[in-house]
Amino acid sequence: MDASSATSGSIQRAAQVVQTRSSRTPNLIALFWSTAIGKKVVMAITGVIMIGFLILHVLGNLKVFAGPDQMNAYAKFLRIVGEPELGYGDALWIVRIVLLTSVILHITAAVQLTRMSWAARPINYSDRRNVETTFAARTMRVGGAIILIFIVFHILHFTLGAVGFAPGQFRELQVYQNVVAGFSVWPVAVFYIIAMAALCFHLDHGIWSMLQTLGWSTTHNAARLRLISRIVAVLIFLGFISVPLGVMTGLVR
């Protein structure tokens, strides 16, 4: 056997050993995801992403009080940011994809955690008052469902203009005018405010749970972090509802 044949045989045997070991090596990501703590960590990380988005989104929404020029210019900026390295609207689509992925992972982890909890403690939800004591904690699932319905409606409404507008009323990049027209329909404005209330309660408990999961909560700072969680939730709520209230009261027109 010449040297080249020996080398080739050694490489093949090494490849077979690596392949065998790889087939026996468990998928660490799948193992992590299968555990309750893994799902909680995923919920915490995706929660950070979504909270960051909400803060930026509410700050952008508040530009409506600066008038149509600034609001519409901001909408255009979101589509040209990153040029010329990125194409028109590419950065916005990247944000949307990351956000959508986070929402899907967050919901999936929440549903699976709920099933794991019910399997471990098969008692009626109404008998769990000693486990989840706050109103925000008890309404997490209902609030999450309301928020999910709102997200779908919100995309159809202000992103696509497919609902809530008369034919030809929705205009691309005329965000200020679309906001005024959209919230001039009072049932839409009321639904928006109700959804933001559900979001507030969801954030109140969610931010606190996220801080605990990430290990930032201690016996010394627990009360302070709990207060911070509530303040952030309330500020986001007030920021979002200020827009429909501004339209309904005539402050924004």
N, C-alpha and C positions, 0 to 999 in steps of 0.2 A: 504494500500500500504506500503510495507516495505521500509527500507532505501535504499537498493540496487536498487529497481525499480525506486524510486524517483531520485536517482543519475543518473541512466541510462537515464531516461527521460530528465533530465536537460542537460546531455551531448548531446543528440540528438537534443534538441531545440537549444542549443548553436551552434552546427554544422550547423543547418539549417540557423541560423541568419548569421553566417560567410559566408556560401555559397551564401546567398542572397546578402550580401553586396559585396562580391567578384565579383558576376556577374554584379553588378551595377558599380563597380569601373573601370574606363577606363584604358586601357593599356597605361601606361605613355610612354613606349618606342615607341609604335605605334603613339601616339599623337605627340611626339617629332619629329619622323621621317617624319610625314606628313607636318611639317612646313618648310618654306624656311630656317630659321635659323638652324633648326635641320639638314637639309641636308648639309648646309654649315659647321656645326661643324663636321659632319661625314667626309666630304671631307678634312677638316683641319687635323683631327686626322689620317685618313688614309694617308694623304699627309706626315705627320711627319714620319710615319712608312716607307713609300716608299722612302723618301729622305734619311733616315738613312740607308736603304738598299743600295741605290745608292752610297752613300759615301763609305760604306764598300766594295761594289762591285768594284768600280773604284780603290780603294787602292789594292784590291786583283789582279785586272787586271794588275796593274803596276809592279807586281812581274815578269812579262814576261821579263822585261828588266834586271832582275837579273840572267836570264838563266833558262834552263830547269829543273835543279835539284830543285831549290827553288820554281818554279811555280808548278811543279808536286807534291812536298812535301806539298805545301799549299792545293792543291786539295785533297790530301789524308787526311790532317788534318781536313778538313771540314766534312769528313765522319766518322772520329773516335772521334771527339770532343764529350764529354759527357759520354764516356765509362768509367766504366762498367755499370753505372746507365742506360744509354741509349744504344740501340743496334747500330750496324754499319749503319751509314747513317740516323739514326732517327732524330738527331738534325737538319740536313739539310732538312729533310722532314717537320719538324715543322716550320722551317723558310719559306719553300715554301708554306705551307698551310696558314700561317698567311699572307704572301705576296699576295697570290692569293685571299684570302678573302678581303684584303684591296683593291686590284685592282677592284674586282667586286663591292664592296660597293662604291668605288670612282666613277666608271663609271656610276653606277645606279643613284647615287645622282646627278651627273652632268647632265645626260639625263633628269631626272625629274625636276631639277632646270630650265633647258632650256625650257621645256614644260610649266612650271609655269610662266616663264618670258614672253614667247610668248603669253600665255593666258591673262596675265595682260596687255601686250602692243602689240597687234597684228599688228605690222608694219613690213615692209620688213627689213631683217637683214642689207641690204646695207644702210639703212637710219639711222642706229644706231651709226654713227660716233661720235656723241656728247656724247654717253654713254660710249663706249669703245674706248679710244683714242690711245692706243699704238698698235704697230704691234703685239706684243706678245699677247695682249688681244684679238685682232681681229682674230688671228689664233689659238686660244685655241682648238676649236672643230676640225679643220682640223689636227692640230698637234696631238691631242689626238687620232684621227683615225690612223694616220701614226704610232704612238707609239704602238697602239694595234696590228696593223699588224706586226710590228717589233718584238713584244714580242712573238707572235705565231711563227714567222720564227726563232727567236733566240733560242727558246726551241727546235724546230725541228732540228736546225743546230748544236749548240754546246752542248746542253744537251743530245739529243737523237742520234745525228749523222745521222738523217734520210734523210737530204737534204744537198746539197753542197759539198758532198764528193764522191770520187770514191769508188766503192765496196772494202771493207776491209781497206780503208784509215783511217777511224775514229777509234781511239783506246781509250778504257776506261782508265781514270786516266792519260792519256798522254796528258794533257791539252796544254802544250807548243807546242807539235808537231801538235795538232789539230788546235791551233790558227794559226800557220804558214801556214798549209795546207788550212785552211778555208779562210784566208784573202789573200792568193796567187791568188784566183779567184777574179779579179778586180771588176766585177759587185757586188759581195757580199760586198767587202770592201767599195765601193762607196755607196751602199744602207745603210750600217751601219753608215757611216758618215752623210748621209742625215737624217737618223732617229735620230742620236744624235743631229743634228742641231734643229730638231723639238722638241726634249726633252729639249734642252737649252731654247728655247722660251717658252715652256710650264712651265718650272721651274721658269723662270724669272717672269712671271705673277703669277704662282701658289704659289710660296713661299710668295710673297708679299700679295696675297689674304689670305693665311693661317695666316700670322701674324696679319692681320686686323681682321679676324674672331675670333682669340684667344684673341683679345683685347690687343695685345702688341704694337700696333701702336698708337702714340699720335701726336699732332701737333708739339711737340718738337723733336721727333725722327723719324718722317715719312721719311724724306729725307735720313737719315742714314740707316734705315731699307730697304728702296728701293734700295740703293746702295749695301747693303749686299746681298739682294736677287739676284741681277744681278751678283755679284762676285761669289756667290756659283754656280749659273747656268753655268757661263762661265768656272769655274774651273772643274766642273763635265764634261762638254762638252770636254774640252781640254784633260782631263785625259782619257776619253773613246776613242777619236779619235786618241790619240797618239799610240795606239796599232796597228790598221790597217795601219796607216801611217808608223809605224816602220817596218811592214812587207813589205809594198809596196816599201819602199825605201831601203830595204835590211839591215836595222839596226837590225832587228830581223829576224833570219833565222835558 
